[in-house]
């Protein structure tokens, strides 16, 4: 008879540090001691995760990648206050860093963008994000996202062929790691092809007498499950049939003659059912011994203790006591030694719920859309939080809901599992019995492990990486012969204000100015105070940003045969632009320089090169007097001959600003002169290619894509005096928001991304609103996601039509 045992003993362990996904390491003490040691870890071993929300799933050369970063700490998904610095890198398909940005985190939030050159070739690029604190866990929590970029300059990319039988890997995983004779077992399997994706298989399980005992078929993405009760003295094999018709025989694990299994059932959304099933030999040998089940869920530990006075023991845990996400269930023997472990996924209603409304059910092309949202937590209380919003035209950006990840799938699922999770959005899009069952099979396969326990009794090792609060400028003072000069005062002065701070060199001659907040390429002066030493020493600066080594892209999207979506954005509007992989654009019989201008190289009224503007503190100051017939006001460029009449008075009209092919806000001082390669001034007929909005002229700014962003740009002004412009916090560009005249269609209409807002906040009632102009006809898709002040996360999609 099955014994039901309901008493729960709960202990809370918040913000626990779990680098290897191991909840309870092996110990010679009791389970109580294990829980106590887990609690002691929570104070100084908190994990950080970073998630990036992008404006769309894939891009074209000339696009701008807009993103919002959410950095959380602990397992309650609180917005992190540990780190003040986030590193974000754009990585090429050859696994090298193309662009690197440093963002200032404020309460775990930041946003930025990468401008893709027009000459970028087709392929799978990546964006990764990490804090220095994350590196204590190696690469376990470094965010990586494959970014498909579609160009026309390389050979057609073909889809992967169906893997032949001998190229498909099939593995079988008994639940809890235990395959015990005379005990029913749920055994999951997963078939993966040479392209890293799931493969449909079917087959039959036979015993050592070749008698069929079970049949199986893949249920989802090559995964499925078998129910089998092994008999004493027998072994089992799976005869697997592959898509090409070939058959292979795989040995299943050998059943244990004595043992106990852990069975977890999460099919009922309201409860987690746990059964412990011992076969007769094990039960007789361990009768009346104490056993304990430890349930770990999002920083909370619940323990259930009983004695083995029955072969079958079971109990239920209400899911309202558990947080949505991965729950680890571990069975311990009487000596505190773990016997079996199982992962389960809880899908509770404790996330954020969005109500999204538009002012019209259907819009006409170029109408203005007004959108309102209301956000509520799982307890139906208004949620005050920070969110990001993207609107795309699905006629131009086809979206696979199952394939796309979200803040839910990343923070709750993929960041906690080993290996590649195919179609993570499938498990969160439309929750039903099938998705729950297939998610449970995923827990049995990619969540499978066989007791890789860490010792808690050993003293904890000191952290290799400390959190970064702000930017650091550091270096060393050396003699001309290279020897360290200790105990000397170095002064750092902010050039714009004259504000100073000092540091003294240590025994190795090193100095450091830490925890500063300054914008990218802010100009400073660094001075050795002792004048008598200036001609005898050198100030040697360190790099401001030591990049994390780049790991190869091993995900299926990173493979050369992975098919990219058939999407072309701005490139389709520029048929005359020549695309070369990671090289500047050159047009025959024209001036040779890099350009993102629609007019092409050699068609600008003036071209200004980097050597003429490198050492100025701002771009407007650098161009003032250099850009002919252009004046500057608050970072805006204005042709002296351009004005519009407003209320009967002539008012200067700013030039259109194009940065790396993308129209942006008019303030050019968001870019430092040291990051600019060329500036093109287009007037009159040359500017007309940009349409009616270019009547006041166009300034095309081409940045140094792929340069050494971590280089400290410095220049010795005099012995012992350096001017420097280090890499600092990146200032995100504003998303361009055109205003359309219903009677006149702009040549920039019908962009794939219609609207992007990275910093939407809800008020005390959970409400927020935003508006924008629709563009051409199509089905429009609004995506909203983010985190409220209580750590609740949410993702919502809303669609409407434009005729």
Secondary structure, DSSP 8 states (H G I E B T S, - for coil): -EEE----EEEE-TT---SSS-SS---SS-HHHHHHHHHHHTTT---EEEEEEESSSEEETT-EEEEEEEEEETTTTEE--S-SEEEEEEE-TTS-EEEEEEEE-BTTEEEEEEE--TT--SEEEEEEEE-TGGGGGTTTT-EEEEEEEE-SSS----------GGG-EEEEEEGGG--BTTSEEEEEEEEE-TTSSB---EEEEEETT--EEEEEE--BTTEEEEEEE--TT--EEEEEE-TTS-EEEEE----BSS-EEEEEE--STTEEEEEEEE-HHHHHHHTT-EEEEEEEETTEEEEEEEE--SSEEEEEEEGGGS-SEEEEEEEE-TTS-EEEEEEEEE--S-S-EEEEEES-SEE-TT-EEEEEEEEE-TTS-B--EEEEEEEEETTTS---TTT---HHHHHHTGGGSSS--TTTTHHHHS--HHHHHHHHHHHHHTT--------SSS-----S-----SEEEEEEEEETTS-B--S-EEEEEETTT--EEEEE--TTSEEEEEEE--BTT-EEEEEES-GGGGGGEEEEE--S----------SGGGSTT--------GGGG-TT----TTS----TTS-------TT-TT-SSEEEEGGGTTT-SSHHHHHTTTSTTEEEETTEEEEEEEEEEETTEEEEEE-EEEETTEE--S-GGGS-GGGEEEEEEE-HHHHGGG-GGGTT-EEEEEE-TT--TT--EEEEEETTEEEEE---B-----------BTTB--TT-S-SEEEEEEEEE--TTSEEEEEEE--SSEEEEEEEEEEETTS-EEEEEEEEEE-
